[in-house]
């Protein structure tokens, strides 16, 4: 039996601002943008190449989690330097490429699964890019 994670709610304060950030700056595809009358607005976005989407929204039933409280969301990329450059070019305040060495984060890339870039969305929800090894 397959168990696939398909949707992660990301709490935001301003749906339009968050939609612009995720679509224009992050390059996520806008899958759905719908309003349920005056009760709720739901926007679903998917990162390029991902099988899992995020949902942002406002109103009844979207999420009770406080904006900015979601930390540790992770995107895996084949080239950390190129991905970081793309974010910076689009105005995302991304940190430097870092890796874990002797239990601490230090600047610069490293080996398989040990290169990261950290950034936050406009509400403070924390994201990381992680470089995966080349496919064989």
Secondary structure, 3 states (H helix, E strand, C coil): CCCCCCEEECCCCCHHHHHHHHHHHCCCEEEEEEEECCCEEEEEEECCCCCCEEEEEEECCCCCCCCCCCCCEEEEECCHHHHHHHHHHCCCCCCCCEEEECCEEEECCCCCCCCEEEEECCCCCEEEEEECCCCC
